[in-house]
Amino acid sequence: MTIQQFRFQMSAFLGAICFVLFLTTSCAKPQYLERTNEAILETSKKEVCFSGGSASSLCISLSWDTMPTETEFGRFIFMLKGQDGVLRDPGNEPDGSAGAPQVELPKVVLWMPSMGHGSSPVAVERISKGLYLARDVFFSMKGDWEIRFQLAGNQVVHAITL
């Protein structure tokens, strides 16, 4: 065996080892979900209130129905209520009469401020007055996330940080 053949075989062998190491370390289970899930549970204990603008004197609280995992979307129920404790819809409330304005659904945006991007769109359904279901919740990477609530006018009203 010549020196060139030996060098070629060694470089091929070392390349194969590096490739196997890359595959075994890059396919590890992501650890960010454990930290994110702990933070998610903490949000269920929060109620945030704000005042001013079109959403004057509203409080938001949320409760997780299904926590997101690395393969499944999550969902949570959130309430909008006045500081008097009465459930309210943002903006105009329907009164049942013909031509009455419809309630504009709040928007929920998952935002990662440190990276300047969000996650997949969250679907929001109105359950009843002041009570909403947010589904298709997915955190695409580790890090700090905000759950941003947008009410009438697409203005960010408040964010809950995870």
N, C-alpha and C positions, 0 to 999 in steps of 0.2 A: 504494500500500500504506500502510495506516495504521500508526501506532506500535503499537497493540494487536495488529494482525496480525503485525507484525514480531517483537514480544516473544513472542507465542505460537509462531511458527515457530522462533525461537531456543531457547526453552525445550524444545520438542519435539526439536530437533536435539541440544541438550546432553543431554537425557534419553536419547536413543538412543545417544549416544557413551558415557555412563556405563554403560548396560546392556551394551553390547558389551565394554567394559573389564572389567566384572564377570564376564561369561561367560568371557572369555579368561584371566583370572587365577585364577578359582576352579576351573577344570577342569584345573589343572596336575597333573602326576604327583607323587604324594606322595614327599617326600624322606626320610621317617622310616624307610623300609625299609632303606636302605643302612646307617644307623647301627644299627638293630635287628639286621640280619643279621650285622654285625660282632660285636655283643654275643652273638648266638646262637652263633656259632662259638666264642667264648671259653668258653661253658658246657661245651662238649665236653671241655675240658681240666680241668674242675673235678671234684673228688670232695669231698663234704662228709660229715663224720662227726658224730655226736651220741650222747649217752647219757642215760639216765634214762627214766622212764615205761615204757609198754608196748613201746617201740621201743629198748630199751637196747642200746647199743653197735652201732649200724647205720651203714653208710656208703651214700651214694647217689652214683652216677655216671651220666651220661647221654651218649648219642651220637646226633647228629641223623642220621636216615635221609633225610628230605625236609625241607628248610627251607621255612617258610611264605613265601608271596609276597603281593602285594596282591590276588591273585585265587584263590590255591590254599591249602588247608590244609596244614600241615606235620605231621610225625610224628617221634618220637624213641623210642629204646629206652633204658630205664633199668634199672640193677641195684641190688639191695639186697643188701649183704653185711655180714657181721660184721667186726669189726676184725681178725679172724683170717684174712680173705680168703675165707671160705666163703659161697657164695650162700645167702640165707635169705629166706623169706617172712615178712611181718609176722604177729604173733600166733601162732595155732595152725597147725601144719602137718598136712596130711592124712596119715594113715598107711595109707590104703587099706582099712581095716576098716569094716564097716557101722556107721553112726552116728558115724563120726569127724567131728570138726568140719572144716568147709570153710575154706579160706583166704579171708579177706576181702580183696578187691582194694584196693590202695592207690588213693587218689583224687589226681588232679592238678588243681590249680586255677591258672589264669593270673590274676594279680592286679596291678593298677596302684595302688600305695599312695598316690601323689600325688593321684589322682582318687577313690580310695575305691570302685573297682569292678573287676570282672573282665571276662573275655571269654567267648566261647561255651564251653559245656561240652566237656571233653576226655574222649574215650573211652579206657578202659584195658583191655587184654587181657593175660592171663597167658600167657607163652610157655612158661616152665618155672620151676622153683624159683628164685625171686629175680630172674627176668628178665621184664620187662614191656614192652609196646608202648603208647605214648601216641599217639593219633591225633586228628585234628580240632583241631590246634593253630593258633590264629589270633590275632594281635595286632591289635586293632581300631583303634589309634591310636598316634601317636608318643609316646615317653616311656619312663620306666624301668618295667620289668615284673619281677615275681617269678614263678618257677615254684614253687608251693607243693605239697608232698607231704603228704598226710593219710593216716595209717595207721589202725589199729583205734581206734575211739572218736571218729572225726572230729576229732581233735586235730591242729592244724598241728604237724608234727614239724620240718620245716625248709623254708626257702625259698632258692632260688638266684636271685640278682638278675641281671637282664640289663642 
